[in-house]
Amino acid sequence: MKVNKLYFYNLVSYATLIVIAICAFWLVYPYKPLVFNTNPAQVTQKIVKGGDHLQIEVDYCKNTDKMAVSTVTFIDGVVYSTTPIITNMEPGCHKVTLSVYVPKSLPAGQMHIKNVFRYDMNPLRHVDVTMTTESFTIVK
């Protein structure tokens, strides 16, 4: 009977060590789900009206199949955030043109965009990747 208890305690100890090792790996591994080769990203038109779409040329390498939650923020000294959306850019290295809607409610003036992509890499950790754009002007 004592052999069975000792075997059980050893089994529980080893399982605990394995779980701790996995959690430690998840917390410290240097994930790079998305890398931007050009930051700040290029804006194709420097002047845009509220309610139109802004075209942004992005050169990136995506190293995961996971989807991201993207939050676009317009910045002119004051921060204007938009509703987060789920994005799924194609894995691998690509040059693409992204279209970002410029809300009509934004004031006229010079701004730039900060876009944060949040990837849930595992149950314990998420990684935020930030992209910024060149400045552009919003006119009414």
Secondary structure by P-SEA (a helix, b strand, c coil): caaaaaaaaaaaaaaaaaaaaaaaaaaccccccccccccccccccccccccbbbbbbbbbccccccccbbbbbbbccbbbbccbbbbbccccbbbbbbbbbbbcccccccbbbbbbbbbcccccbbbbbbbbbcbbbbcc
